[in-house]
């Protein structure tokens, strides 16, 4: 059983991660701006937290086995959250990443393609920058950055998906993963780490 601090527990991805962690018997401190929006689940304690309050975050996540960050990059300061994790002494840091930094051809990222939606560009750019920041971190922080496929949306929990590294996963129907199946891949990684200090991706 892992004791997890989940930042952004009431969001689309965060709420699925929370459900998956609870269902597998883990203990979760669910951190959100509005903890009252978090459904009661076994092993879950909902607490109020502010992603811009570093001292507050350190206090909330200290003593956990792992921290999961599931917040929008444009609605937070990812570097501040990273500093909070390091100052808390928690060694395992899992980040819900974006698809924009995945490669669609050698040296060509999804965000660099003409068809990438302008509406998502700011978020994707900030996510890509944060991945590069993680890659340059020194020390013993065991981080993992999990990029979803291009289409990341509510769906079924099938348990049937593929794992990749830095290339966008596609099939005949495009590139997609449900929040529910993403959560399975994420909690699998927490339980049996296979991508320490690296990015990986999940898709159908």
N, C-alpha and C positions, 0 to 999 in steps of 0.2 A: 504493500500500500504506500502510495506517495502522498505527501502533504504538499498541496499546490496552492500558490497564490495566483489567482486568475484576474488580470487587469482587463477591464472591458467585458465583464461577464454578462451584461445584459444585451450586448449587440447580436447581430445576426450570426456571426461565427462564434462569438463568445458564448452565447446561450447553448449552442450545440455542443461546444467543448465542455461546458458545465454539465450538460445532460450525460455525455459520454463518460466523463470522469466519475460522476456520482453513480452511474449504473455499474461501473467496474469496481466500486467500493473505495475509491480514493477520498481523502479528506480535502475539502476545497474552501479557501477563503475567497469568496466572490466579491471582487472590488468593482464598484460602479458609482457613477454620480448619483444615480437614483436606485439605491439598493432595494427599495420597495417594489421595483419592477421585476425583481428576481424571484422566480418561482421557488417555493420550498421544496427541497430535495434532500434525501438522506446524505449525511456527511457534509452538507453545505452550510456555511455561515456567510450571510450577506453583510457587507460593510460598505460604508460610504468612503469614497476616495477621490482625490483630484489628481489627474495626471500631470498637472503643472506644479504640484506641491511635493518637491523632492523629499523633504524631511518627513512629511506625512507618509509618503510611499515607503520609505525606508522602514518606518515603524510598523507598517502594515505587513510587509513581506518578510521581515526578519524572522528567522526560525523555521522557514519552510524548506522543503527539499528542492523545490523548483518554482520558477516564476514563468507564467505564460502571459505574453503581451498581445492582446487582441483589440487594438485601438487603431483608428484611422490616423495615418501619418500627418495629414493636414489639420487634424483636430488635437494634436499633441506635439510634444517635443521629444522625439524618439531618443535623442542623445541624453536628455535629462532622465528618462526612464532607465536607460542603460546605466547611467551614473548611480541611480538609486539602487539598482540591482547589485552593482559592485559594492556599494557602501553597506548594503544589508548583510553581505557575507554569503548570500545564496550563490552557489556555484553553477546551477543548471538554469539556463535562460532559453526559453522557447518563444520564437516570434512568429506570429501569423503574418506571412509576407504577402507580396503581390505578384501578379503574373508578368507585369510589364518588363521586368529585368531578365526574363527568360529568353533564350536565343531561339530564333526561328530559322537562322542560317548562321554559318560561322561568322562571328563578330557582329551579327545583326540581332539586336534585341527587339522584342515585340513592340515596345514603346517607340522604336525608331521607324516602324513601318508606316506607310501613308494611311492605312486603314485604321490605325489606332485611334479610338474616340478622343476627341479634344477634351471632353468633359472629365475624363479620367487621367489626363496627362499630369496634372499637378500632384495628385496622390501617388501615381506610379513613379514619378521622378523622385519624390521624397523617399519612397520605399526603396528604390534602387540605390539612392545615396546612403540610406541606413545600412543596407546590405554591405556596401563597400566599407562603411565605418566598422561594422562587425568584423569584417575580414582583416582589418588592420589592428584590431585590438590585441594587446599582448596580455600576458598573465594566464591565469588558469580558469577563466570563465568558460564554461562548457555551453556555448550557444548553439542553437539550431534555428535556421530560417526556412520555414516551409511555404513554398509558393504554390498557390492553387493553379488550376488551369485558367484559360482566358475567361470562360463563363463560370462564375462562382455564385451559385444561387440555391435557394431552398429546393429540396428534392427528397429522394428516398435514401434510407440507410440500407445499402445493399451489401457492403463489405467486399464488393468486387471492383477493384481499381488497379491501376498500374503506378509504380513508383519510378521517377526519373531523377535526373541530376540538375543540369542547368539548361536543358533544351525543353521547349514547350511540347507537351504531350498532345497529340491529336489523333483523331480517328475519322471514319467516314462522316460522322455527324459534327465534326468540328473539334473544339477543345473545351471540355467542361468537367466539373466535379461538383457534387452537392455539398452543402455545408455539413450535412450529416456524415457523408463518407470522408470528407476532409478531417472531421473530428476523430474518426476511427484511426486514420493514418497518424494524426498528431499524438493521440494517447498511446498508440503502439510505440511511437518513438520515445515517449516519456518512460514507458515501462521497460523497453528493451532498446536503449540508445544505439543507433547505427549510423548517425550523421552528426557526430560531435564536431563543432567548429566548422560547419559547412551548410550549404543550402541544398535542399532537395525539393522535388515537386511531386504532385499527385494528380492523376487524371484518369479518365476512362479510355 
